């Protein structure tokens, strides 16, 4: 028997505020911890530039960039808590077994988000930066400001971390009977078109090489999602057969 009770609008708003405050506190604590390593993180992020050191053109630019990098690190550290608070807020609308599956996904959220950030930082961005540095190099001199460069990099890192959640989303949808492995396999060709469109949007450069660097991992994530969907359906697919 569930312990859920129907809440009024104001009670829902109070609950939402409470969850947002807890998520914000986790983000602040994660950012405070990341401040210690922000300089190391910044060095890693500017490695793709090689010998081209980014410049600052405002007195507070380096200070702002430093804390922007720390904020990204804080988001990575706080992601499990943020997702947990989101889950706790939507739990009243879920069945007990659906809640259990959601909590199983929490460690995977951290791993997948961190994996997406690592992939973007170590594989995707170096190739993209190398292309953009060489573009029109005989005509212009590419001298980027630190603020513009880090803003571009952190945006790519964050959204790649989000995109890498695809297998977990597919797993949860399969648990809820929204999708099945057969459906995912049948619509694979459409998924490839969607992945190509996402890669074209996410890829910071228009060249096909960098687009493929993004597209291939996204497709592999989709295939991993199909495998996880099969795992999610193991118990459910057996029940109809046993009933017969």
C-alpha positions, 0 to 999 in steps of 0.5 A: 500500500502506498503512502502517497497523499494528495497535496494541494497546489501550495504544498506542491510549490513548498515541496518544489522549493525544498527540493530546489534548495537542497539541489542548490546547496549540493551544487554550491558544496560541489563548486566549493570542492571544485574550486580547489581543482579549478586551476588544474581543470582549466589547464586541461581545458586549454590543452587543445590550444597547444602553444596558443595561450588565450588572452583576457581583455577585461580585469575580472575575466580570469576570475569569472572564468575560474569560477565558471570552471569550478561551477562545471566541476560542481555540477558533475559532483552534485549531479546525483543529488540533483537527480535524486531531488528531481526524483523525490519530487516526482515520486508521488506520480510513480508506482513503488516498483517504478521508484525502485528502478529510478533509484537504481539509475542514480549511480549511472547518472553520475557515471554517464554524465562524467563519461560524456564530459570526459569524452568531450574534453579528451576526444571531441574538443581537441579535434574540433579546436584543431580544425577551428585553429587551422580554418582560414589560418593563412588569412587571419590570426585566431586569437581567442579570449579566455572567456569566449573559449571557456564559455564555448568549451563548458557549454559543449561539455555540459550538453555532451554529459546530458546526451550521454544519459541516453542509455539510462533514459531508454532503460527506464522507458523500457521498465515503464513499458513505454518502449521495447527492444523490438521497437528500438531495433525497428526504428533504428534507421530513424534513430540514425537520422535523429542522431545525425541531426543531433551531431550536426547541432552539437558539433562545434564545426561543420566538417564531416570528420568532427561530426562523425566523432560525435555521431559514432558514440551517440549511435553506440549509446543507442545500441547500449540503450537497446541492450539495457532495454532487453535487460529491463524486459527480462522479467516482464517478457517471461510473465505472459509465457508463464501465464499461458 
